[in-house]
Amino acid sequence: MPEKKVAVTAKSAGRGSYAVGDARRRLILDTAVDHFGKWGFHASSLARIAHDCGITQGGLLHHFRSKEDLLLSVLAQSEEYDVARLSGAEPESYAAYLDALVDLVEENTRRPGIVRMFNVLVGESGNAGHPAHAHFKERYARVLAHGVERLEAAVRSGELRPDTDCAGVARECLAVMDGLQIQWALDPGSLDMPARVRDYLRRQYAAIRATGE
């Protein structure tokens, strides 16, 4: 009996230590989002991030091997969140897909730290030597390809005009959404970002909708 009790206690302690480790990892990621959003990658330091987490830099490095590793982990977490928000039931139409994009923009207004970090890091990563350069280059290629695929499918189904410039429309959509996001991040009270995105996408849709000819 004593052995069994010890075994259960050890197992519970193990689960508890995992939970503490997961909670600390999440705290580090959340704190890094704030730092990268305020100061960018290069001006942020592991020492300050660790200090704001209430741990030593060595404790931080137990979870992330380097500042580059922490940055890429932050970006991966944000990417996973966006994919999860858009990977529910397949939209039945291109119009429904646009509604899902607006919902994601609405959600982002409740994640200002992520939005600030995204804008800062995208600007920094234009330099090919930046550790996030490959991430954002691949991300934009992937997002663009997905938008083109959705448009082409809508053309094939007859929802959109057969002469729709799918690549051009997809690029324009990305540019407008990112531009509005920058304006909102600089001064959130200056515009209703979801409403502006919704209005733009509706005008764009009306221009390419097959029944609008």
Protein Blocks (a to p, Z undefined) as FASTA:
>chain_A
ZZmmmmmmmmmmmmmmmmmmmmmmmmmmmmmmmmmmmnommlpcfklmmmmnopafklmm
mmpmbfklmmmmmmmmmmmmmmmmmmmccdfbfklmmmmmmmmmmmmmmmmmlmmmmmmm
mmmmmpmkbmklmmmmmmmmmmmmmmmmmmmmmmmnomacfklcfklmmmmmmmmmmmmm
mmmmmmmmlpcfklmmmmmmmmmmmmmgmklZZ
